[in-house]
Structure formats: structure tokens, C-alpha cells
């Protein structure tokens, strides 16, 4: 599962036409992030990206994070089990 999230975010970076270094440079300049590619890579690998960081990353790539209802009627409760 972890590699799926990392790969998904990296695919957004590639589709946006940026390199990891360019994204890190933008995040550093705009939001004060570390200018180290390895720090971003580690966050993606460990899935330790905070929500505010995800919003900032999306912004740097020209995306918005939009909340919307699921297409499926399957809901996941607090315990993680589908209802």
C-alpha cells in the first residue's frame, strides 16, 4: 500500500512536468519546506505527509484537493471495517 501512495504522488509530479528537485525548490521557496529531495522522498515512503503538506504539495503542482462524496455506497467506519 505504501508504494502505491508514493507512486501516485510521484505520477502527479511527472504529469505536471516537474522533477522532484523542482517541486522541492518550489515548496522550499513558497512554504519553507526543506530543500532536500530525500526529505520529500522519505515522507512519501513512510506515508508521513501531513494534510497541510499534501495541500501545499498539490498547490505547487497546480492541483486542488477536492472533497466529494464517494461513488460507492460502501462506507468505512471508525474501526476501518466496511459497513
C-alpha positions in Angstrom: 0.0 0.0 0.0 2.8 2.4 0.9 4.4 2.2 -2.5 1.0 2.9 -4.1 0.7 6.3 -2.4 4.3 7.2 -3.2 3.9 6.2 -6.8 0.6 8.0 -7.1 2.1 11.3 -5.9 5.2 10.8 -8.0 3.0 10.3 -11.0 1.2 13.6 -10.3 4.7 15.2 -10.2 5.7 13.7 -13.6 2.3 14.6 -15.2 2.8 18.2 -14.0 6.1 18.3 -15.9 8.3 18.7 -12.9 11.2 16.9 -11.4 11.4 16.1 -7.7 14.1 18.8 -7.3 11.9 21.4 -9.0 9.0 20.5 -6.7 11.2 20.6 -3.6 12.6 24.0 -4.7 9.0 25.4 -5.1 7.9 24.0 -1.8 11.0 25.4 -0.1 10.5 28.9 -1.6 6.7 29.1 -1.2 6.2 27.2 2.1 9.6 27.0 3.8 10.0 23.2 3.3 13.4 21.6 3.4 15.2 21.9 0.1 16.2 18.2 0.2 14.7 15.8 -2.3 15.4 13.0 0.1 13.2 14.6 2.8 10.2 14.6 0.5 11.0 11.1 -0.8 11.2 9.8 2.8 7.8 11.4 3.7 6.3 9.7 0.7 8.0 6.4 1.5 6.9 6.5 5.2 3.5 8.0 4.4 4.1 10.7 6.9 2.9 13.6 4.8 0.6 15.8 6.9 -2.6 17.0 5.4 -1.4 20.6 5.2 1.7 19.4 3.4 -0.4 17.4 1.0 -2.4 20.6 0.3 0.8 22.6 -0.2 2.3 19.9 -2.5 -0.9 19.8 -4.6 -0.8 23.6 -4.9 2.9 23.5 -6.0 1.8 21.1 -8.7 -1.2 23.2 -9.8 -3.8 20.9 -8.2 -6.6 21.4 -5.7 -7.6 18.7 -3.2 -11.4 18.5 -3.5 -13.6 16.6 -1.1 -16.6 14.9 -2.6 -19.0 12.0 -1.9 -17.8 8.6 -2.8 -19.3 6.9 -5.9 -19.7 3.7 -4.0 -22.2 3.3 -1.2 -19.6 1.4 0.9 -18.7 3.5 3.9 -15.8 2.8 6.2 -16.5 3.3 9.9 -14.1 4.3 12.7 -12.9 0.7 13.1 -11.9 0.6 9.5 -14.4 -2.1 8.6 -16.8 -1.5 5.6 -20.4 -1.1 6.6 
